Amino acid sequence: MSARPDTPMGTAPARAVADARRETAPAPATAKSVARRRWRRSRLWVGLLLLALAVGAFYAATATGEDRTPLGPRNAAPDGAMAVAQVLGHNGVQVSPVPTLDAALAALEEAEDGATLLLDDRDAILDADQLGLLARASGRTVLIQPGQAQLKPFTDRILPAGVVPDAAAPAGAGCDLPVAAQAPRAAASGLMYRADTGCYGQETGAGTAYGYAVDGTTTVLGSTDFLDNAHVLDHGHPALALWTLGAEPTLVWYKPGYSDLAVAEAPASPFELLPDWVGPATGWLFVAATAAMLWRGRRPGPLVEEPLPVVVPAAETAEGRARLYQDGRAVGAAVESLRSAALTRIATRLRLGPAATAEDIAATLETAGYRPGPALRRLLFPAHVRTEADLVAWAQDLHTLEKEIGIP
């Protein structure tokens, strides 16, 4: 008599299956494993955050707030001019560093007893209009290594004349200006200028070029060595700096910054640069693209409902995969697929078991006398199949072997 399903004998297999599933089921994740997994996922972002914090802390700790502007009156570094500014202050000259054009104009206007404008626009930040404002507002002006654009609003008698290397020997004054008696020698390196009146000249093929040029109330300094901390004590630089910058009670020290860059009132639209035919052509292309989408996107008919799940015959899937291999010219993938299926069928036919390798199958077929060993290994290890023609010939030969073995 057979046992009923609800008896202990009938429930024993089900209980055994449940016990086996319980034993093979993965253990539940612990809090430690979850934390470890989350740490592996987020450790990159945590590392980047810590790196950003370290960089920010380094800059916060090393930032001193000191002026590092080249030739700045508050810069104590070798390329600064703090020494000259302090000496001028001790001699009764009010040194007024200004950061913007508006501040410079205001400082020049407020100087009642006269002021000297020291303009250091070596980066060519100011445009012609801004330089014109300074030229009209200033009385006495000192320009540091100006170019042609910076010279034009102030004087038309001083012109650039090239560059002298830093290794050049100091030059004698060679002029009758009052500064020559106080500073008989000075550095001759830097930019040189041609002028009617100048000192510390160098002879060139086109005439004499000066490192210190004067035209009325405009003075041009061609070398920063006259003022910077590293060279201010060389030769006659101290007297030259005091004589040039200390002529008025106030010295407006102005180095333009990028905030002084002139910005156009209304930036030009890129569409204004396009030819007139672009607009109509764009509209026509839009209409054509819309018509093409309506034409290609129309439905051939109503949607047909199909019950799920969909059953696809095996022959259709095999044919679809074969067409994909053909379209992609995937000869290697097709060979591996056919070879694997054939070896499985041959091993089943010869009763070799699922653990049999291709070598085992070839040895068994050779022992049974189906084909010689080299021919079998060439067939079961198709390294020579590289083209579609080779694939067709090899597949037919493999199919013939299966027929010889007795595989339907």
C-alpha positions as CSV (number, residue, x, y, z in Angstrom):
1,M,0.0,0.0,0.0
2,S,1.4,3.4,-1.0
3,A,1.7,6.2,1.6
4,R,-0.7,9.1,1.4
5,P,0.8,12.5,0.6
6,D,-0.2,13.9,4.0
7,T,1.4,11.1,6.0
8,P,4.9,11.4,7.6
9,M,6.2,9.1,4.8
10,G,4.9,11.4,2.1
11,T,6.3,14.5,3.7
12,A,9.8,13.1,4.3
13,P,11.1,13.9,0.8
14,A,9.8,17.5,1.0
15,R,11.3,18.0,4.4
16,A,14.6,16.6,3.1
17,V,14.5,19.0,0.2
18,A,13.8,21.9,2.6
19,D,16.7,20.9,4.9
20,A,19.1,20.7,1.9
21,R,18.0,24.2,0.7
22,R,18.5,25.5,4.2
23,E,22.0,24.1,4.4
24,T,23.0,25.4,1.0
25,A,21.4,28.8,1.4
26,P,23.9,31.7,1.9
27,A,24.3,32.9,5.4
28,P,22.5,36.2,6.2
29,A,24.7,39.3,5.9
30,T,26.1,40.6,9.2
31,A,26.4,44.2,10.2
32,K,30.2,43.9,9.9
33,S,30.0,42.5,6.3
34,V,27.5,45.2,5.3
35,A,29.8,47.9,6.7
36,R,32.8,46.4,4.9
37,R,30.9,46.3,1.6
38,R,29.8,50.0,2.0
39,W,33.3,51.0,2.9
40,R,34.7,49.4,-0.3
41,R,32.2,51.3,-2.4
42,S,32.7,54.7,-0.8
43,R,36.4,54.7,0.1
44,L,37.4,56.4,-3.2
45,W,35.1,59.4,-2.5
46,V,36.2,59.5,1.1
47,G,39.8,59.6,0.0
48,L,39.1,62.4,-2.4
49,L,37.3,64.4,0.3
50,L,40.2,64.0,2.7
51,L,42.7,65.1,0.0
52,A,40.6,68.2,-0.7
53,L,40.5,69.0,3.0
54,A,44.2,68.5,3.4
55,V,45.0,70.8,0.4
56,G,42.6,73.5,1.8
57,A,44.2,73.2,5.3
58,F,47.7,73.5,3.8
59,Y,46.8,76.7,1.9
60,A,45.0,78.1,4.9
61,A,48.1,77.4,7.1
62,T,50.6,78.8,4.6
63,A,48.7,81.9,3.5
64,T,50.3,84.9,5.2
65,G,48.3,87.6,3.6
66,E,51.5,89.4,2.4
67,D,51.6,91.3,-0.8
68,R,53.3,89.3,-3.5
69,T,52.7,91.7,-6.4
70,P,55.8,92.2,-8.5
71,L,57.2,95.7,-7.8
72,G,54.5,96.3,-5.2
73,P,55.1,98.9,-2.6
74,R,54.1,96.5,0.2
75,N,56.1,93.5,-1.2
76,A,59.2,92.7,0.8
77,A,60.4,90.0,-1.6
78,P,63.3,90.6,-3.9
79,D,60.9,91.5,-6.8
80,G,59.0,93.9,-4.6
81,A,59.6,97.7,-4.1
82,M,58.9,98.0,-0.3
83,A,62.3,99.5,0.4
84,V,61.8,102.4,-2.0
85,A,58.2,103.0,-0.7
86,Q,59.4,103.1,2.9
87,V,62.3,105.5,2.1
88,L,60.0,107.8,0.3
89,G,57.6,107.8,3.2
90,H,60.4,108.7,5.6
91,N,61.3,111.6,3.4
92,G,57.8,113.1,3.5
93,V,56.2,111.6,0.4
94,Q,52.8,110.1,0.9
95,V,52.8,106.7,-1.0
96,S,49.2,105.7,-1.9
97,P,48.9,102.3,-3.5
98,V,45.6,102.0,-5.4
99,P,44.2,98.7,-6.7
100,T,41.7,100.0,-9.4
101,L,41.5,102.7,-12.1
102,D,38.7,104.5,-10.2
103,A,40.8,104.6,-7.1
104,A,43.7,106.0,-9.0
105,L,41.6,108.7,-10.6
106,A,40.1,109.6,-7.2
107,A,43.6,109.7,-5.6
108,L,44.9,112.0,-8.3
109,E,42.0,114.3,-7.9
110,E,42.3,114.5,-4.1
111,A,46.0,115.4,-4.2
112,E,45.8,119.2,-3.8
113,D,49.5,119.9,-3.6
114,G,50.4,117.8,-6.7
115,A,50.9,114.1,-7.2
116,T,53.1,111.8,-9.2
117,L,51.4,108.8,-10.9
118,L,53.5,105.6,-11.0
119,L,51.9,103.4,-13.6
120,D,53.0,99.8,-13.9
121,D,50.9,98.3,-16.7
122,R,53.4,95.8,-18.1
123,D,50.5,93.3,-18.6
124,A,48.8,95.8,-20.9
125,I,45.5,95.6,-19.1
126,L,44.3,99.1,-19.7
127,D,42.9,100.1,-23.1
128,A,43.4,103.5,-24.9
129,D,40.4,105.2,-23.3
130,Q,41.4,104.2,-19.7
131,L,45.0,105.4,-20.4
132,G,43.6,108.6,-21.7
133,L,41.7,109.2,-18.5
134,L,44.9,108.7,-16.5
135,A,46.9,111.0,-18.8
136,R,44.4,113.8,-18.4
137,A,44.1,113.4,-14.7
138,S,47.8,113.1,-13.8
139,G,50.4,115.9,-13.8
140,R,53.7,114.1,-13.4
141,T,53.8,110.5,-14.6
142,V,56.3,107.7,-14.3
143,L,55.8,104.7,-16.6
144,I,57.5,101.4,-15.9
145,Q,58.6,99.5,-19.0
146,P,55.6,100.7,-21.1
147,G,54.9,99.5,-24.6
148,Q,53.8,101.6,-27.5
149,A,50.1,101.4,-26.5
150,Q,51.0,102.6,-23.0
151,L,53.3,105.4,-24.3
152,K,50.9,106.9,-26.8
153,P,48.4,108.6,-24.5
154,F,51.2,110.3,-22.4
155,T,53.9,111.2,-25.0
156,D,54.6,110.9,-28.7
157,R,58.3,111.6,-28.4
158,I,59.4,108.4,-26.7
159,L,59.4,105.2,-28.7
160,P,60.4,101.6,-27.8
161,A,63.9,100.6,-29.0
162,G,64.2,96.9,-28.1
163,V,65.6,94.9,-25.2
164,V,69.1,94.8,-23.5
165,P,70.1,91.6,-21.8
166,D,70.4,91.4,-18.0
167,A,74.1,90.7,-18.3
168,A,74.8,94.1,-19.8
169,A,77.3,96.3,-17.8
170,P,75.9,99.3,-16.0
171,A,75.9,102.5,-18.1
172,G,76.9,106.0,-17.3
173,A,74.4,108.8,-17.1
174,G,75.6,110.6,-20.2
175,C,73.0,113.4,-19.9
176,D,72.5,116.8,-18.3
177,L,69.4,116.0,-16.3
178,P,69.4,116.7,-12.6
179,V,69.2,112.9,-11.9
180,A,72.6,112.4,-13.6
181,A,74.5,114.3,-10.8
182,Q,72.8,112.1,-8.1
183,A,73.1,108.8,-9.9
184,P,76.1,108.8,-12.3
185,R,75.7,105.1,-13.1
186,A,72.7,102.7,-13.3
187,A,71.7,99.4,-14.7
188,A,71.3,99.3,-18.5
189,S,69.4,96.1,-18.8
190,G,65.7,95.8,-19.7
191,L,63.7,97.8,-22.2
192,M,65.3,100.7,-24.1
193,Y,63.7,103.7,-25.6
194,R,64.5,106.4,-28.2
195,A,63.9,109.9,-27.0
196,D,65.2,113.5,-27.4
197,T,66.2,113.5,-23.7
198,G,67.4,110.4,-21.9
199,C,70.1,108.9,-19.7
200,Y,71.9,105.6,-19.3
201,G,72.1,104.9,-23.0
202,Q,73.4,102.1,-25.2
203,E,74.7,102.7,-28.7
204,T,72.8,100.7,-31.4
205,G,72.9,100.6,-35.2
206,A,70.0,103.1,-35.3
207,G,71.3,105.5,-32.7
208,T,71.3,105.7,-28.9
209,A,68.7,104.0,-26.9
210,Y,68.0,105.0,-23.3
211,G,66.9,103.1,-20.2
212,Y,65.7,106.3,-18.6
213,A,63.8,108.7,-20.9
214,V,62.0,112.0,-20.2
215,D,59.6,114.1,-22.2
216,G,58.1,117.0,-20.2
217,T,56.3,115.6,-17.2
218,T,56.5,112.0,-18.4
219,T,59.4,109.8,-17.3
220,V,59.9,106.3,-18.6
221,L,61.9,103.6,-16.6
222,G,63.1,100.8,-18.8
223,S,64.4,98.6,-16.0
224,T,62.8,97.3,-12.8
225,D,66.3,97.2,-11.2
226,F,65.8,100.9,-10.5
227,L,63.1,100.1,-7.9
228,D,63.0,96.5,-6.8
229,N,64.4,95.4,-3.4
230,A,67.0,93.1,-4.9
231,H,68.8,95.9,-6.9
232,V,67.7,99.2,-5.4
233,L,71.1,99.6,-3.6
234,D,73.2,98.9,-6.7
235,H,75.0,101.8,-8.5
236,G,73.1,105.0,-8.2
237,H,69.6,103.4,-8.0
238,P,68.7,104.9,-4.6
239,A,69.2,108.5,-5.7
240,L,67.5,107.8,-9.0
241,A,64.4,106.3,-7.4
242,L,64.1,109.1,-4.8
243,W,64.7,111.9,-7.4
244,T,62.2,110.3,-9.9
245,L,59.4,109.4,-7.5
246,G,59.8,112.0,-4.8
247,A,59.3,115.2,-6.8
248,E,55.7,115.7,-5.5
249,P,54.2,115.3,-2.0
250,T,52.0,112.4,-3.1
251,L,52.9,109.3,-5.0
252,V,49.9,107.3,-6.5
253,W,51.3,103.8,-7.0
254,Y,49.0,102.1,-9.5
255,K,49.4,98.6,-10.9
256,P,46.2,97.7,-12.9
257,G,44.5,94.4,-12.2
258,Y,42.2,92.2,-14.2
259,S,39.2,93.9,-12.6
260,D,40.2,96.9,-14.7
261,L,39.7,95.1,-18.0
262,A,37.3,97.0,-20.2
263,V,34.1,95.0,-21.0
264,A,32.0,95.7,-24.0
265,E,28.6,97.1,-23.1
266,A,26.6,94.7,-25.3
267,P,28.5,91.5,-26.4
268,A,27.9,90.6,-30.0
269,S,25.5,87.8,-30.7
270,P,26.9,84.9,-32.6
271,F,23.8,84.8,-34.8
272,E,24.7,88.3,-36.1
273,L,27.8,86.7,-37.7
274,L,25.8,84.2,-39.8
275,P,24.8,84.9,-43.4
276,D,21.2,85.9,-44.3
277,W,20.4,82.6,-45.9
278,V,21.0,80.5,-42.7
279,G,17.6,81.4,-41.2
280,P,15.4,80.3,-44.2
281,A,17.6,77.2,-44.7
282,T,17.3,76.2,-41.0
283,G,13.5,76.6,-41.2
284,W,13.3,74.5,-44.4
285,L,15.5,71.7,-42.8
286,F,13.2,71.7,-39.8
287,V,10.1,71.2,-42.0
288,A,11.9,68.4,-43.9
289,A,13.0,66.7,-40.7
290,T,9.5,66.8,-39.3
291,A,8.0,65.3,-42.5
292,A,10.7,62.6,-42.5
293,M,9.9,61.7,-38.9
294,L,6.1,61.5,-39.7
295,W,6.8,59.4,-42.7
296,R,9.3,57.0,-41.1
297,G,7.5,56.9,-37.8
298,R,4.0,55.9,-39.0
299,R,2.6,52.6,-37.8
300,P,1.8,49.9,-40.4
301,G,-1.3,48.9,-38.5
302,P,-2.8,48.4,-35.1
303,L,-0.9,46.6,-32.4
304,V,-1.5,42.9,-32.1
305,E,-1.8,41.4,-28.7
306,E,0.0,38.2,-28.0
307,P,-0.4,36.1,-24.9
308,L,2.6,35.7,-22.6
309,P,4.9,33.9,-22.1
310,V,5.8,33.7,-25.8
311,V,7.0,30.2,-26.9
312,V,9.8,30.4,-29.5
313,P,10.7,27.2,-31.3
314,A,14.3,26.0,-30.9
315,A,14.8,26.0,-34.6
316,E,14.0,29.7,-34.8
317,T,16.4,30.7,-32.1
318,A,19.2,28.6,-33.7
319,E,18.5,30.2,-37.0
320,G,18.4,33.7,-35.5
321,R,21.7,33.1,-33.7
322,A,23.3,31.8,-36.9
323,R,22.1,34.9,-38.8
324,L,23.7,37.1,-36.1
325,Y,27.0,35.2,-36.5
326,Q,26.8,35.6,-40.2
327,D,26.0,39.3,-40.1
328,G,28.9,39.9,-37.7
329,R,31.2,37.5,-39.5
330,A,31.9,35.9,-36.2
331,V,33.6,32.8,-37.6
332,G,35.3,32.0,-34.3
333,A,32.1,32.2,-32.2
334,A,30.3,30.0,-34.7
335,V,33.0,27.4,-34.7
336,E,33.0,27.2,-30.9
337,S,29.2,26.9,-30.8
338,L,29.1,24.0,-33.4
339,R,32.1,22.3,-31.8
340,S,30.7,22.3,-28.3
341,A,27.3,21.0,-29.4
342,A,29.0,18.2,-31.5
343,L,31.3,17.1,-28.7
344,T,28.3,16.9,-26.4
345,R,26.4,14.7,-28.8
346,I,29.4,12.5,-29.6
347,A,30.2,12.0,-25.9
348,T,26.6,11.0,-25.2
349,R,26.6,8.6,-28.1
350,L,29.9,7.0,-27.0
351,R,28.7,7.0,-23.4
352,L,31.8,8.8,-22.2
353,G,30.0,10.9,-19.6
354,P,30.0,14.7,-19.2
355,A,33.6,14.8,-17.9
356,A,35.0,13.6,-21.2
357,T,37.4,16.0,-23.0
358,A,38.0,16.5,-26.7
359,E,41.2,14.4,-26.3
360,D,39.2,11.5,-24.8
361,I,36.6,11.7,-27.5
362,A,39.3,11.7,-30.3
363,A,41.1,8.8,-28.6
364,T,37.9,6.7,-28.4
365,L,37.0,7.4,-32.0
366,E,40.5,6.5,-33.2
367,T,40.3,3.2,-31.1
368,A,36.9,2.4,-32.6
369,G,38.4,2.8,-36.1
370,Y,36.2,5.6,-37.4
371,R,39.0,7.8,-38.7
372,P,42.8,8.2,-38.2
373,G,44.0,10.1,-35.3
374,P,45.4,13.2,-37.1
375,A,42.2,13.6,-39.1
376,L,40.1,13.4,-36.0
377,R,42.2,16.0,-34.1
378,R,42.1,18.3,-37.1
379,L,38.4,18.0,-37.1
380,L,37.8,18.3,-33.3
381,F,40.4,21.0,-32.9
382,P,39.6,23.3,-35.8
383,A,42.4,25.9,-35.5
384,H,42.6,26.1,-39.3
385,V,39.0,27.5,-39.7
386,R,39.3,31.2,-40.3
387,T,37.0,32.1,-43.2
388,E,33.3,31.5,-43.9
389,A,34.3,29.0,-46.7
390,D,36.4,27.1,-44.2
391,L,33.5,27.1,-41.7
392,V,31.1,25.6,-44.2
393,A,33.5,22.8,-45.2
394,W,34.4,22.0,-41.6
395,A,30.8,21.9,-40.5
396,Q,29.9,19.5,-43.3
397,D,32.8,17.2,-42.4
398,L,31.8,17.3,-38.7
399,H,28.2,16.5,-39.7
400,T,29.4,13.6,-41.8
401,L,31.4,12.2,-38.8
402,E,28.3,12.4,-36.6
403,K,26.3,10.4,-39.2
404,E,29.1,7.8,-39.3
405,I,28.9,7.4,-35.5
406,G,25.1,7.0,-35.8
407,I,23.9,10.3,-34.5
408,P,20.6,11.2,-36.2
